[in-house]
Amino acid sequence: MTELGERGETLLKALIELYITEGQPVGSRTLAKRADLSLSPATVRNVMSDLEDLGLIHSPHTSAGRVPTQLGYRMFVDSLLTVKPLNEQAIESIQSGFSAEPDPQLLLSIASEMLSKVTHFAGLILIPGQENARFRQIEFLKLSSNRVLAILVTDEGRVQNRVIPTDREYSASELIEAANYFNDVYNGSSLAQVRRALLGEMKTDSDKMHQIMKTAVAMAGKLFDQEEGEKDDVVLTGEANLLNIPDLCQIDTLQKLFDAFKTKQDLLDLLDRGMRVNGISIFIGEESGYLALNDVSVVTAPYQNDGAVVGTLGVIGPTRMDYEHVIPLVDFTARLLSGALSGKQIQQADN
């Protein structure tokens, strides 16, 4: 990272904060008054010239005013940012949306809605597909001499029921023992892992397998043959908020952005990348790697269920967003959702 020195850091931080608040290019006289340094406008101009040479600020017009570049925002976020504690109104607003909602799928949509509401940007959340869900429990219930009902429960509370035709009649005790065996062996594994393991076990020499294991593999194997793995999906809320942001008012900018919202593939990739990071991820403009997102920033955080990361949530807004305010909102919402999915109460993070 470029070494700016104390003056450069102070002036860059002040300039970005002014620009985020007011949305207008910042001149040297204004900056000299607002920065907490006893510097003349001429000295400030010299430092601003150095910042411009480093690619951290630029002039959008022929006037003397400067605005941050995406590189400038990156330095601000990485080195100069002071995250603000959440106010009680924001905390209560987010918490109220999660209260008394038992449905895990509705909780995910609520999280995106709450972020959109409190930030006035677009909220988004990665909904994990069935293949990424973690196995919690399976039950086998005898329906008739050649049919068994398989009930699959994931850690998110999803329940899948399938009627399985069988080659022979199984007793109730056999089915209970097979389910107990399967639950002991695979509890906590992803459905994709369970599927791969079953394929391997079905290829082994069945004569060497215990009868309970044979029954479990036979029942579950047929269940997973029928089960089609759902793909990850992105739920977006509050996209209309972006229409009211002057920074994004260009028609071509909005068209590319909303095309990306429609196809979702770029967002899926970005949220997947954020899912692999422990904590907040911030993609500023071109850092996303996608042309449609060149003029926006995406702030994400992973969320968990019983200690395992299962998805990502976040917001999309202009690069000129109040990162000091947005970052703790995304973090708190992710932890609140994790707690709701896991049945735990979450308090505000220590700041």
N, C-alpha and C positions, 0 to 999 in steps of 0.2 A: 504494500500500500504506500502511496506517495506521502512523504513527510511534508507537512505544510508549515509547521511551526505554530506557536501559540496564536499569533495574529491571524494567520491564514485560517486556522481551525475556527477561531471565534467569529471571524467575518463570514466564512462559509456557512456556519451554523445559523448565524443571525440572518443572512440573506435568504437561506432556504426557509426558515421559519416565517419570515416576512412574506415570502412569495406564496407559501402554503396558505397563509392567513388571508392575504389580500388579492392574490392572483394577478398582480401587476409587476412588470419589470422593476427591479430595485436599483436606484441610482446611488452614487457614492455619498451624496449629502444625506440622503435618508438613512443610509447604512451607518454613516459616521454618528448620527444622532442616536440610533437605536442600539448599536453595538456597545457593549460595556467596556469601551477603551477610549482613552484620551488621545484620539488621533485626528489629524486634520483631514478634510476631504481629499486633499492631494495625496496624502499617504494611503488613504483608503483606496483611491483610484489605482495607485501603484500595486497594492496587494490584489485588487480585483483583476488587474491586468495579468498578474502572476497566476491567479486561479483560472483565468481564461486560457492562458498558455498551457496549463495542465489539463485542459479539457473538462473542468469541473463546472464552469458556468459559460454562458454565451449570450450574445446580444441578439434578440429576435428581430430588432429593428435597427434603424440608423441612430436611434437615441442612445444615451449613455446607460440606460437601464440594462440590467443583466438578470437572467433566469438560470436555474440549475439545469445541467445536463443530466442524463440518466447516470453517468459516471459520478456526478456530484451527489445525486440522491443515494447512490450506493455507498459512497464514503460517509455520508450523513447517517445512514441507517446502521452501518457497521461500526462507526467510530465515535460519532458525535451525538447520537440519539439519547435522550433521557426519557424513558418510558414513564408515562403518568399513571398514578393509581386511578382505578375506576371510581367514578362517583356513585353514590348510593342509588341515584335514579337509574343509571345504566344497569347496575347489578340487579335491582328489583325488576326492571323491564325484561331482562333475559331470564331470570329465575321464574318469573310468573308464567312464562310460556311453557316451561317444563313441568309445572306443578300438576300432579295427579294425572299424568298421561302414561298409561301402562303399555300402550302399543309401541314396540320398538321401531316399526317403520314410520309411524307418525312422529316419533321423537326426532328422527333424522330430518324430516321435512321442516319440523318446528325449528330446529337449530339453524337451518338456512334462512328461514323467515325472520328469526330473531336478529341474526347478523345483518340482514338487509334493512330491517327496521331501525336498528340503533346506529348503523353507519351511513344510511341513505345511499348505499351502493348496491351492487348485485351480490346476493349471497349464493354460495354454491357448496355442495356436499357430495362426496363420492359415496355412492351406495354400493357396498360390496356385493358382488355376484355370489351365487350359491356355491360356486367352486371354491371361493375364498372363505366362505363361512366355516366355522369350526364345529365339529361334531360334538354334541352333548349326550344324546341318548337315542336308543332305538328300542322299539318294542315289536314283538311278533304275536299276533292274535289269530287263533284258528277260526276260520269262517266256515269251512266245510272240509270234506275229505281231501280235496285237492286245491284248496285256496287258502291263502294266509294274508292277513292284513298287516302290512309293515308301516310303522309310524316312526318317522325320522324327525328329531328335534335338534335344531342348531343352537349355538350359544346366544344368538340374537333373539331366540324365542320363536323362530319360524318353525312351522309344523307342516310336514309333507306326509300325506297318506297315499299308499299304493297297495292295490290288490295284486298279489303274486300267485300265479299258477304254480303248483308243485308237482313233482314227478311221483311222489308218494305221500301217504298220510303221516303227518307229524302230530305227536301228542302235545298237550298243553305244557307239560313239564319239559319236554325237549325244546320247545320254543322259548320258554322262560330261561332255561340254562344257556341257550344259544345267544339270547339277547344280553344276558349278564356277562357272558364271555366277551362279546363284541364291545360292550360298554367299557369293560375293564381295559381292553387292549387299545381302543381307539379314542377314548375320551380326550378331547382337547386337540385332536388332529384336524387339519383342514379336510374338507370333503374331497379335494383333489388328492391329498395324501392317502386318504382312505381308499379312494378308487384305485390308485396305483398299487397299493398294498394288496388289495383284493385280486387284482389281475395277477400279481406275483404268486399269491397263495393258490389261486385256481390252477396254476401251472405246475404246482408241486405234486409229488406222488401222494395221491389221496389215501393210499394204504397206510402211510405213516402218520396220518393226521388223526387226532382224537375225534371221537364221534361228535362231541359238542362243537368242536372247531369246524368239522365238516358241515354241520347243520348251519352254523353261523355264516360261514362263507357262502354256502348255497343260497340261503335266504337273502343276505345282503348283496351278493353278487347280482341276483335278479333285480333287486331294488335299484341298484346303481346302473344297471343296464337300461332301465326305464327312465331314470332321472336324467334330464338334460341340464347341464350346467348353465346357469344364467350368467350373462356377462355383467361386468361392473357397469354402473350407470351414474350419471351426474344429474342431480336435481338443482335447478336454478330458480331463484326467486328474486323479485325486485329488479328485473332487467330494465324496466321502464325508468327507474331512478337515473340510469346513465344518460337518458335523453335530456335531462335537465342540467347536465354538467357542461359548462362552457368549453372546457378543454377537449371535450369529445364531440363537439357540435358539427364537425365536418361530416358530410353525407357519406363519403367513401370510407371514413374511419368507422362510422356506425355500421355501415353495411358489412364490412369485413368482420367486425366484432359480432354482429348478430348472426352472420353466417356460421361463425365458429360456435356460437351458442346452439345453433340448429344441428350441426353435425356432431358436436361434443367431443370429437376425437382428440383435438388439441387439449381440451380441458381435462379429459381423462388421463392423458399422458402427464400433464402438469401436476394433477392431484396425486397420481401414482408416485411421482418423484418426491412430492412433499410427504407422502406416507412413509418413505424410507428414512426420513430425517427425524431425529429426536428433538422436537420443539418446533418453533416457528420457522417457516420458509417464506422468503420474500423474493418474488420474481419481478424485477423492474424493467418494463418495456421490452427491449430486444433480448433481455436475458432469458426470456421464456423460450426463445428459439422459433417462435411462430409469428409470421408477418401480421396476422390478424390481431395479435396482442401487443404490437409494438408501442401503442400509445397508452397502455394501461399498466397498472401494477396488480399483482395477485398475491395476497397474503394468506397463507394456509397454516394449519396445524393438524396433526393426526389425532384421532380419537380412539378410545379403547373400549373393550368389553372384557371385564374380569382380568385386566392386566395385559391383554393381547391387543395390539393395534389392528383395527379392522377397517379403517377408512380415514378420510381426510375432509376437513371443511375449511371454508375461507370466504374471502370477499374479493370482488373485482371492482376496481375503481381507477380514477385517473392517477398518473404518476405523481401529480400534485395532491396527494392525500395526506391527512394528518396521521402520519405513521405512529407518533407518540400515543395517540388515542386508539387507533385501529388495532395495533399489535396486541395490547392487553385484552381488548374485546374478543379478538379471535381466540386467544389463549384461554380466556375464562370460559367462553362458550364451548370449546373443545373439552375442557375438563368437566364442565357441567354436564355435557352430553355423555361423557364417559361414566360419570357417576350415576346418571339416570339409567343408562343401559345396564350398569352393574348393580343397581339398587343401593347406591351410596349417596350420602349428602356431601356436596362439595362447597367449600367456602372460597371466598376470593383469595387469589394468590397473594403472598406477601410481596410487597413492593418496596 
